Amino acid sequence: MGYLRAMRAGALAVAMSMLPAAVQAESLRQALESAYLNNPDIMSALLNVKATAENIVLAKSAKRPFISASGSVTGAFAAESGLPVTTDFSYTAGLNYTQTLFDNFKTDAEIEQARALTELSKYALRNSEQNVLLSVAQAYYGVIRDTQLVTLYASNITFFDAQVSSAQDRLRLGEGTKIDVSQAQTRQIAAVAQYRSAIASLQTSQASYERWVGHKPTGLVYTFNFGKSLPTSIESAVTSAEERHPVLLSARAAIRVAQAGSDAASAAFGPTLNLIGSLCGIGCFGTTPGISGSARLTLSIPIYSGGALGAGLRQANIEQIQSEVDALSARDQIRESVISAWATLQNATSQITSAQSAVDSSQLVVEGTIQERDVGQATTLDVLNAQSELTTAQIVLITARATKMIAAFALLSSAGKLSPEVLGLNVPVHSADGYVATIEDVWAELRAIDEH
């Protein structure tokens, strides 16, 4: 028994250090706001939008002139027999100009592809936001659930401690048996094991919370006001998902990307017209001052490329078909997630009602069985079994409550509505629209971009 007491004391010490403090309560809304502002996954997705948007400038550069400065210095010497060595130096400096005037609209298709890719990355940002906010809700209610389970198992230990003492007292008085004591001690040991397992689960939930929110949980509260954001029927949830879920919007943007890629591959078969010019401003005529220049048009029409153009076009066409198939798959997955979240929410709601009734009745059963045991009408085993049934009902109730809240957030996410705007979070919404609008008109090299 000394080992059991030491193990229980160690578990209690760990639990006390892991339970959230109630000094500074943090609502779920505050946790969501903190995560939205600080989570690196969202920050990374936002930076990816900006990085992807630069492809628009890169694509546009193919239609803009390329101007470079050139210069050269030449040194020469001559050594003839019987004559002194002679040296000569010359230098030139000028400008070169190259611009594609027409490429069968290949660049236009590539610009459209870059814009579609940027749009896709915007939806990826929204999807990252949804995933982070859902993970915060899961972690938040995971901590609440596991904290309540730790408290429940701690109460169980206290209960079984009392039953062991009671069985031992009755044994000394000749009213009980060693079997009663052994049964109570067995449940006592099992209760400590369950308690330690609950602590491990709580530690895991707290680590998940800290990962998503950015700090340790303190004083979490259960309630959250969804307002009118939750879908009222499975049909409205599916409709919302089809209209606004970022995964589906990304799939549609991917179709645009593939279509533009196919157009670019097809345009590669056409002619390309380039303007090439040069200007010599220094050293053009030796030591005589003067300026010279030239300009020419070059037309290139592909005839044979070793099969590269044909392969590129076939590949682009296949990718376009694939994007459309992927969009159908994404639609089916989102519909499945909507139905699953809706069913989980309804089931959890029903379980809460049932489990609450079971807890209320089981508590009366435990109290009544203890009274019957004290007057010799029930055994210690009856009391232990009644407590186990009560514990089972309490676990179901605690789990169902957390599951219901998580399922509600999962339903919002699957409907494409898990966003700071819908939740009413007091945060500035992340957007790279200003950055994208600015770079659409960027001409200067290495120019700093101010998206405001």
NORTASUL-V192729 format. One line per field, one symbol per residue. psi: psi as a letter, one per 20 degrees, with the letter a starting at -180 (. if undefined). A space follows every 10 residues. Layout:
BEGIN
psi: ???
END
This chain:
BEGIN
psi: hhggggghhg ghggghhhpq qjgnqorhgh ggggghhiph gggghghhgg ghhhhggggh hhiqqopqqq qqpppqqpoq piqqpqqppq qqqaqqpppo hpkkjghghh ghghhhhggg hghhghhggg gghghggggg hgggghghhg gghghggggh ghhggghggh ghijiarhhg gggghghggh hgghghhhgg hggghhhggh ghhirqqplq qhqpoickhp qirhghgggg ghhiphghhg hhhhggghgh hggghhhiia qppqppqqpp ipkhlcipqr pqrqqqpppp opgpkjiggg hgggghgghg gghhghhggg ghgggghggg ggggggghgh hggghgghgg hhghggghhg ghhhjjirrh hggghghghg gghhgggggh gghggghghh ggghikjnrh ggikqmqppp qjgggghgih kphqqkpppo i.
END
